[in-house]
């Protein structure tokens, strides 16, 4: 009998996230066997299907780990401190009072 893997085990064997595995079997890119409501996978069948389909999604994820962070050219994806797109501070304490006092 073949050893079947669940979603978490397959994701760790391939080195990808659980969401990537779920997305792949929902798009029918990899074969899945159902036992009640549990998705089970044969690792060899999955690897053959990935090779046959020329699936590149998993290669990109693995390649990103080798090259460092995902931002191109080493640039950070976060906005530099002090460069906020909002020019007006919002909230009760920051807005000028508009009511006149008697």
Buried (B, 14 or more C-beta within 10 A) or exposed (E): EEEBBBBEBBBEBBEBEEEBBBBBBEEEBBEBEEEEEEBBBBBEBBBEBBEEEEBEEBEEBEEEEEEEEEEEEEEEEEEEEEEEEEEEEEEEEEEEEEEEEE
